[in-house]
Amino acid sequence: MTKPKGSSKELSVGQVAKRCGVAVSTIHYYDTKGLISGWRNNGNQRRYSRDVLRRVAIIKVAQQLGVSLDTIGEALAKLPKQRTPTAADWNSLSKQWKHDLNSRISKLEQLRDDLNGCIGCGCLSMKVCPLWNPNDEVAAEGTGAYFIDGG
């Protein structure tokens, strides 16, 4: 990426990391994944515009909500480049994730409720375990040992 025109102040990777409360390696990783973007100055050092600060904040909040980096990247790609994301942008992004979050909350509540049935189980019966093998789903794989993902 080339330096954006009208950039009031460019930030080094260290400045971005410090202001966002993350490691420099995290900023490099986000850049590599295309979640944020910068440019190289004449000394071949990475520089970022100030809008990156808000983008990193959005990434951090979304990660705390359990949103994957791939999903975050897809959402951020829909925003205009080199513009600080606004409250309206956040509202739009969060609406996209709300259904997924509600679904995960429901699954976690069910998991919590199913834990009560596990007391004393010892997980000796993989056939009837509501957590690892609900409805004996593994039986469809045939006989023998199978890795059970549970999700």
The 8 nearest C-alpha neighbors of each residue, nearest first, counted from 0:
[[1, 38, 37, 2, 36, 39, 3, 47],
 [2, 0, 38, 3, 39, 37, 4, 40],
 [1, 3, 38, 4, 0, 37, 6, 39],
 [4, 2, 6, 1, 5, 81, 48, 0],
 [5, 3, 6, 2, 7, 1, 81, 48],
 [4, 6, 7, 3, 8, 2, 48, 9],
 [5, 7, 4, 8, 3, 48, 9, 2],
 [8, 6, 5, 9, 48, 49, 4, 3],
 [9, 7, 6, 10, 48, 49, 47, 5],
 [8, 10, 48, 47, 46, 6, 11, 7],
 [9, 11, 47, 46, 14, 48, 15, 8],
 [12, 10, 46, 14, 13, 45, 15, 47],
 [11, 13, 15, 14, 16, 45, 23, 46],
 [14, 12, 16, 11, 15, 23, 17, 10],
 [13, 15, 11, 17, 16, 12, 10, 18],
 [14, 16, 12, 18, 13, 17, 19, 10],
 [17, 15, 21, 13, 19, 23, 14, 18],
 [16, 18, 20, 14, 19, 15, 13, 21],
 [17, 19, 15, 16, 20, 14, 52, 21],
 [20, 18, 16, 17, 21, 15, 52, 55],
 [21, 19, 17, 18, 16, 22, 15, 56],
 [22, 20, 16, 19, 25, 17, 23, 26],
 [21, 23, 25, 24, 16, 26, 20, 17],
 [24, 22, 26, 16, 25, 13, 12, 27],
 [23, 25, 27, 22, 26, 28, 21, 16],
 [26, 24, 28, 22, 23, 27, 29, 21],
 [27, 25, 29, 23, 28, 24, 30, 16],
 [26, 28, 24, 30, 25, 29, 31, 23],
 [29, 27, 25, 31, 30, 26, 24, 32],
 [28, 30, 32, 26, 34, 31, 27, 35],
 [29, 31, 35, 27, 33, 28, 36, 32],
 [30, 32, 28, 33, 29, 27, 34, 35],
 [33, 31, 29, 30, 34, 28, 35, 72],
 [34, 32, 30, 35, 31, 29, 36, 72],
 [35, 33, 29, 72, 32, 30, 75, 36],
 [36, 34, 30, 33, 29, 51, 54, 37],
 [37, 35, 30, 33, 34, 47, 38, 0],
 [36, 38, 47, 46, 0, 45, 35, 48],
 [37, 39, 0, 46, 1, 45, 2, 40],
 [38, 40, 45, 43, 44, 46, 41, 37],
 [39, 41, 43, 42, 44, 38, 45, 46],
 [42, 40, 43, 39, 44, 45, 38, 46],
 [41, 43, 40, 44, 39, 45, 46, 38],
 [44, 42, 39, 40, 41, 45, 38, 46],
 [45, 43, 39, 40, 42, 46, 41, 11],
 [46, 44, 39, 38, 11, 12, 37, 40],
 [45, 47, 11, 38, 10, 37, 39, 9],
 [48, 46, 37, 10, 9, 11, 49, 51],
 [47, 49, 9, 50, 51, 10, 6, 8],
 [48, 50, 51, 52, 47, 9, 10, 8],
 [51, 49, 83, 52, 48, 53, 82, 81],
 [50, 52, 54, 49, 53, 48, 55, 35],
 [53, 51, 55, 50, 54, 49, 56, 19],
 [52, 54, 56, 55, 51, 50, 57, 83],
 [55, 53, 51, 57, 56, 52, 58, 50],
 [54, 56, 58, 52, 57, 53, 51, 59],
 [57, 55, 53, 59, 54, 58, 60, 52],
 [58, 56, 54, 60, 55, 59, 61, 53],
 [57, 59, 55, 61, 56, 60, 62, 54],
 [58, 60, 62, 56, 57, 61, 55, 63],
 [61, 59, 63, 57, 62, 58, 56, 64],
 [62, 60, 64, 58, 66, 63, 59, 57],
 [61, 63, 65, 66, 59, 64, 60, 58],
 [64, 62, 60, 65, 61, 59, 66, 58],
 [65, 63, 61, 62, 66, 60, 100, 59],
 [64, 66, 62, 63, 67, 61, 100, 60],
 [65, 67, 62, 61, 64, 70, 68, 71],
 [68, 66, 70, 69, 71, 65, 62, 61],
 [69, 67, 71, 70, 72, 66, 62, 58],
 [68, 70, 72, 67, 71, 73, 66, 32],
 [71, 69, 73, 67, 72, 68, 74, 66],
 [72, 70, 68, 74, 69, 73, 75, 67],
 [71, 73, 69, 75, 34, 70, 74, 68],
 [74, 72, 70, 76, 71, 75, 69, 77],
 [73, 75, 71, 72, 76, 77, 92, 70],
 [74, 76, 72, 77, 78, 73, 71, 34],
 [77, 75, 73, 74, 78, 72, 79, 34],
 [78, 76, 75, 74, 79, 73, 80, 72],
 [79, 77, 75, 76, 80, 74, 88, 84],
 [78, 80, 82, 77, 81, 76, 84, 75],
 [79, 81, 82, 78, 76, 83, 77, 36],
 [82, 80, 50, 83, 79, 3, 48, 51],
 [83, 81, 80, 50, 84, 79, 78, 85],
 [82, 84, 50, 85, 53, 81, 51, 54],
 [85, 83, 88, 82, 53, 54, 86, 89],
 [86, 84, 88, 87, 83, 89, 90, 82],
 [85, 87, 89, 88, 90, 84, 91, 92],
 [86, 88, 90, 85, 89, 91, 84, 92],
 [89, 87, 85, 91, 86, 90, 84, 92],
 [88, 90, 92, 86, 91, 87, 93, 85],
 [91, 89, 87, 93, 88, 92, 86, 94],
 [90, 92, 88, 94, 89, 93, 87, 95],
 [93, 91, 89, 95, 94, 90, 88, 74],
 [92, 94, 96, 90, 95, 91, 89, 97],
 [95, 93, 97, 91, 96, 92, 90, 98],
 [94, 96, 92, 93, 97, 91, 98, 99],
 [97, 95, 93, 94, 99, 98, 100, 92],
 [96, 98, 100, 94, 99, 95, 93, 101],
 [99, 97, 101, 100, 96, 102, 95, 94],
 [98, 100, 102, 96, 101, 97, 103, 95],
 [101, 99, 97, 103, 102, 98, 104, 96],
 [102, 100, 104, 98, 103, 99, 97, 105],
 [101, 103, 99, 105, 100, 104, 98, 106],
 [102, 104, 106, 100, 105, 101, 107, 99],
 [105, 103, 101, 107, 102, 106, 100, 108],
 [104, 106, 108, 102, 103, 107, 101, 109],
 [107, 105, 103, 109, 104, 108, 110, 102],
 [106, 108, 110, 104, 109, 105, 111, 103],
 [107, 109, 111, 105, 110, 106, 104, 112],
 [110, 108, 112, 106, 107, 111, 113, 105],
 [109, 111, 107, 113, 108, 112, 106, 114],
 [112, 110, 108, 114, 109, 113, 107, 115],
 [111, 113, 109, 110, 114, 115, 108, 116],
 [114, 112, 110, 115, 111, 116, 109, 129],
 [113, 115, 117, 111, 116, 112, 110, 118],
 [116, 114, 113, 117, 112, 118, 111, 110],
 [117, 115, 114, 113, 118, 120, 112, 119],
 [118, 116, 120, 114, 115, 119, 113, 121],
 [119, 117, 120, 116, 115, 114, 121, 122],
 [118, 120, 121, 117, 116, 122, 115, 123],
 [121, 119, 117, 122, 118, 123, 116, 124],
 [120, 122, 123, 119, 117, 118, 124, 128],
 [123, 121, 120, 124, 125, 128, 117, 119],
 [124, 122, 121, 125, 120, 128, 126, 127],
 [123, 125, 126, 122, 127, 128, 120, 121],
 [124, 126, 128, 127, 123, 132, 122, 131],
 [127, 125, 124, 135, 128, 132, 137, 138],
 [126, 128, 125, 124, 129, 135, 132, 133],
 [127, 129, 125, 132, 130, 131, 126, 133],
 [130, 128, 133, 132, 131, 127, 113, 134],
 [131, 129, 128, 132, 133, 149, 110, 113],
 [132, 130, 149, 128, 129, 133, 147, 125],
 [131, 133, 135, 128, 129, 136, 130, 125],
 [132, 134, 129, 135, 130, 136, 128, 131],
 [133, 135, 136, 132, 127, 129, 126, 128],
 [134, 136, 132, 126, 133, 137, 138, 127],
 [137, 135, 138, 134, 132, 139, 133, 140],
 [136, 138, 139, 140, 135, 132, 141, 145],
 [139, 137, 140, 136, 141, 135, 142, 126],
 [138, 140, 137, 141, 136, 135, 142, 134],
 [141, 139, 138, 137, 142, 145, 136, 143],
 [142, 140, 139, 138, 143, 137, 144, 145],
 [141, 143, 140, 144, 138, 145, 139, 137],
 [142, 144, 145, 141, 140, 138, 137, 146],
 [145, 143, 146, 142, 141, 147, 137, 140],
 [146, 144, 147, 143, 137, 140, 142, 141],
 [145, 147, 148, 144, 137, 149, 131, 143],
 [146, 148, 149, 145, 131, 132, 137, 150],
 [149, 147, 150, 146, 131, 132, 145, 130],
 [150, 148, 131, 147, 130, 132, 133, 146],
 [149, 148, 131, 147, 130, 106, 132, 133]]
